[in-house]
Amino acid sequence: MSTAAALIETEHRLGAHNYKPLDVVLTRGEGVYVWDTEGKRYLDCLSAYSAVNQGHCHPKIREAMIEQASRLTLTSRAFRNDQLAHLYEELAALTGSHKILPMNSGAEAVETAVKAVRKWGYEVKGVPENQAEIIVCSDNFHGRTIGIVGFSTDPDARTGFGPFAPGFRTVPFGDAKAFEAAITPNTVAALIEPIQGEAGVIIPPKGYFTKVRELCTAHNVTLILDEIQTGLGRTGKLLAEEHEGIEADVTLIGKALSGGFYPVSAVLSNSEVLGVLKPGQHGSTFGGNPLACAVARAALRVLTEEGMIENSAKMGERFLAGLKDIRSNIVRDVRGRGLMLAIELDPAAGGARQYCYQLKDRGLLAKDTHEHTIRLAPPLIVNEDQVDWAVEQIAQVL
């Protein structure tokens, strides 16, 4: 077996350097814990960016995956399979969706929504061809494709990758007045994260989404909520939109839709947006494959049946309260909703990464974002003792 140092060296030598991971080489995971190649155990407070909400290697999801993998994995959508209809039914029952389009990655779900709302704008709303506009927010993160980075405001995501597609108007996140001012007769949609995860767990002011929903309804604008990270229990509700009591026209889910076993995403439509897509106009070889559907069905089942969403709300409150009690002159802000939390440090502290390394040494894995913020998002099965232990380690380090 190669040592951790040898594996890191090989990665560095042969891999593209588009990631800067913490130097810990993981080999096993179970529940809220992961183990490195030396056998050291860590509490995972990132959950693969919320893809393993159900915990690592959940036995019931694994069972569904093994069973389906031994029967049928892929047919493409050229033929039908016996899992897709069941996934549709279960997702519709859970979320109230009228139409569903399964894809693989979150970025594919975003691209699918962008295509569909533009087409809806031309065919239903009557926007002149190629004039459709979509409102997005500054500091957004919706993925890494050329289409998506074109409307990013992050220089790292954008620089050197142009030219980009037109048709996006950027407004400040959480500013309803700016949002209203950006609407034109050619506005077909607004694409927003309920909480901006990559930006550092930025929560909009109370009432923001209520106002955005009203404006979208008044101006016949499709509201797309990117719930790829905030959805499926992460914030203490099935979908983060529930905190404001609103309903999106199009909802994007991914990540935890498979519990970390397989890339699965979906576009959920509560309007006729997906109805504009006709055969041959959009698709994916792997989208809606039987293995993905069986895994997603199991992932949704354990999420709801095992009380993970309720636990997320309860443990999130406890975690947030514990973090707020930490007395440290380098902490500028502590914020969160459910188990989606962040500690923002004073820039004078010299960056969050060094503290993530100190936490790693203590057996807790978290990741810095936007230089000065530590993001915390343990699996939704975390318990009181584990939360209290995590708070203790963080308090010691800060």
N, C-alpha and C positions, 0 to 999 in steps of 0.2 A: 504493500500500500504506500502511495506517495505521501510525503509529509505535507503539511499545510503550506509551508514555505515553497516547496517544489511546485505544488499546484498553482499557487499565486504567481510564481515566476513563469510557468507555462502559459497561464492566462494572459499575462502581460506581454509575453513574447509573440503569441499567436493570435490573440484576440484584438478586435478593434477597441480603441480606448474611449468608447462613448459612454462609459459608466465609471464612477469612482466609488466602488463599494467599500464598506468598512472591511478591514482585513480579518474576517472570521470565515472559516470554511465549514459550512454546515453539511451534515451527512444524514441526519434523522430528525423527524418531527412527530410529536404526538400531543394533541390538545393545544394548550397554550405554550408548550415548551419545544425548543429545538436543541440539538446537541451538535457540537463541532467534532472534527476528526480526532481531536484529543480526548473526547468523551466529556467535555465540560458542558453543563446544562445552562440554558438561557431562557428567561421569560421573553417571549417574542412580543414586543410592543409596536410592531409595524404591520403584522398580518399580511405581508406581501402587498402593501398599499390597499388593504381591505379585501383582498381576494380570498383570504382564508378566515372569513368571519366565523365559520363553523368550527374552527380549530384545525390543526394539522392532521391530515390523514383520517378524517372522520370515518369510523368503521362502516356506517350505513351507506355513505356515498361511495366508499371504496368497493363495497359489496355490489352495489348497483353497476359500477363501472366494470368490474371483473365479469359479472354475469352478462352484461351487454356486449363486452369486448369478445366474449367467447361465442356470441351468436351472430352479430352483424355490426360492423363499425361504420361503414360508409356506403351510400348508394348514389351520392350526388342528388340534386333535386330533379334529375331527369326521370327518376322513379320515386314512388312514395315509400315511406317506411312506417312501421307500426308504433313509433314512439312520438312522432311530431304532433299528431292530433291531440294526444294526451297532454303534451307540454302546453299546447295552445289552451286547452280547456283549463288546466290548472293555473296557468298564468292569468288568464282572463278572470277566473273566479277570485283569485287573490288580489288582483289590481283593478278590476273593473274595465280592463281594456276591451276595445271592440275589434281591433286588428293588431296582429303581431307579425313582426318580420325578424327571424333569427339570423344572427351573424356570428362571428368568432371573437374578434377583439373589440374593445371599447371604441377604438378609433374607427373601426368599420361601421359601428352603430352610428357614430357621429356623422360620418360621410354619407351613410344611407339617409339619415334624417335631412341633411342639407340638400341632397338630390331630390328627395320626396317633396320637401316644402317649396322648393323652387318650381317644380313641376305643378304642384297644387296652385302656386301663385299665378302661373301662366294659364292653366286650364280652368281653374275655378274662380279665382279672385279677379282675373282679367288684367294682370300686370303685363305691360308690353314685353315681348320676347327679349331675353338677355338683360332686362333692367331690374330683376329681383334683388332686393336688399334684405340682409339679415343683420339684426342688431346683436352684438356680442359685448362682453364686458372686459375692461382692462384687467390684466393679471390673470386672465382665464387660463385653464389648462384642459384641453379636450382631446389631446393625442399628438401624434408625431408625423402624420402624413403631410404631404405638400399642401393639400387643401386646407388642413387645420393650422399648420404653423404660419400660413399666410395671414391669419387673423389673430395670431398671438402677439402680445406686447413684450414678451421676454426676448431680449437680444440673443441669448444663447440658443433659443429654439429657432429663431428667424435668420440670423446673420449668415450670409453665404449660401442660402438655399433658394433665392428668388430666381426668376420672376414669379409672382403670386397671382392667383385669381382675384379679380375684383368682386365687389358685391357685399362687402361687410362694413358695417358702421360700428365703431367702438365707443362705448360710453363707460363712465366710472361705475364700478360695482357698488350697488347699494344706494344709488342716487336716482330716485324715481323721476325727479324733474328733468334730469339729463336724458333719461330714457324716453320720456314723453316728447322732448324736443327733437329726438332723433327719428321719430316715426314720420314716414312720408307715404304718399299713396302707393309707392312701390315696395313698401315693407311687407315681406311675406312671413317673417318669423323673427322670434327672439330666442337665442340659444344661451342658457345661463346655468351655472352650477348653483344649487341651493346653498351650499357652503363651499367656498373656494379652498380645496384641499392643498394642492401644490403651492398655492400662494402663501400658505401658512395657517390654514384653518381660519379663514376670514368669514365671520358670520355677519350677514347684512342687518341693518337696523330693523327693529320690529315694525311690521306693517308694510315693508318694502314689497314683498311678493304679493300681498293683497292688492296693492296699487298697480303693480305690473300686470297682474291678472285682469284687473278692471280695464286698463288701457288696451291690452291685447284684445279683449272682448269687444270694446268700443270701436277699435280700428280694424277689426277682422284680421288680426295678426296671430299666427300660430305660436303658442308658447311651448318651447321645447326645454324641458329640464334634464340636464345631464346628471343622472343619479347613479352613474357608474361607480363612484366612490361613496356617495352619501346614502345610496339605497340599500335595501335588503338588511335593515336592522342597525346599521352602523350608528345612526344618530338617536336610537331609542324608539324609532317608529319604523314601520315597514319601508316607507318612503319619507324622505325629509320634507317633502311638500306638506305633509300632514301637520307639521308644527305651525304652519300658517293657515291651515284649513282651506287650502286651494287645490285645484286640480289642473295639471298641465294638459295640453292637447296631445303632446308627444312626450313620452318618457323614455330615457335611455338607461338600460341596465346592463351590467356585465360583471367583471371581477367575481364577487361572491356568488354569482349565479351558478357557478360550478363548484364552489367550495375549495377552489385551488387545484382541482384535479385536471382541468382541461380548459382551453379558451372557449368560452360561450358568452355571447352578448345578445341583446334583443332590443328592437325598437317597438315600443308599445304605443299604440295610437288610440286616443279617445275621440278622434274626429275622423273625417273622411280622407285625411292626408294620404294614408297608405293605399287608399282606393285608386289613386291615379296611376299606380305602377301596373303595367300590363306585361304579359309574358315576354321575356327577352330584354326587358328594359333595365333590370338590375338583378344581381344574384351573387352567389358565392359557391364554389365547389363544396366547401365543408359546412357552410351555413345550414343549420337545421339537420345535421347528420344524426343518425340514431344513437351513436355513442354520446354525443353532446346532449341530446334530449334526455336520455336516461339519467345521465349524471346531473343535469339541471333539475330534473324532477325530484331526485333524491335530495339534492342540496336545498331546494325550497321546502321540502317536507321536514327535514331535521330543523331548519331555521324556525319554522312555525310550531311544529309539534313539541320541540324541546324547550320552548320558552326563551329562546335566545334574544328575541327583540325586547322582551320585558326586562331580561337580565341586563341588556345593554343600557337601558334607561336607568336602572337602579345602580349598577356599578359605575356608570358614567357620572352620576351625581356624587357618588362617594369619592371617585378619583378626582373630580374637579375640586371638591371641597378640600380634599387632602392637599392638592397642589396649591390651592389658594392660601393654605395655612403655612406654607413654606416661607420662612423669613430669610430673604437673601437680597443683598443690594444689587445683584446683577440681573434680577428678574424684572422685566419691564411690564409684562402682561401675561396672564394665564387665561385661556378661553377654551370653550368646548361645548359640544352638544352630544349627549350619549357618550359613546366611546371613541369620539373623534376629537382629540384634545391637542393643545399646543402650548408650549412655554416659549414666550418671546423674550430673548435676552437683550440686555443693553449692548449696543455695538462696541462699547468700551471693553466688554468681556472677552473680546478676541475671537468671536465666532463660536457657533454651537457644536461644530464637529469634535473639538477636543473633549467636550463634555459627553458626547455620545461614546467616545472611546473609553472614558472613565466609567461610564455606565456599563459598557461591554465587559470591562474588567470585573465588575461587580455581578455580572450574570444577567444583565438586562439589555436587550437590543432595541434601540430606537435610532431614528435617522434625522439628520439635520435637513432643513429645507430653507431656501432663501437666506442662507448664510447665518442668520441670527436666531433661527427658530428650531426648537426640538419638537418633532411631531410624535404623538403617542396614540396608538390605535391597536390595543391588544385584541385577540379573538373575543367574540361576544360571549364565550363560555367562561371567561375569567371570573374568579370568585373573590369574596371580601378579603381573605387572607393574602391572596396574590396582589390585589390592588394596594392593600396597606403596605406590603413588602416593597412594591414598586415605588410608592410615595416615599418610603424611608430611604431607598437607594438614591432617588432623585434629590431628596433634601440633603443627604450627605455630600453629594457631588456639587450641588449648587451653594 
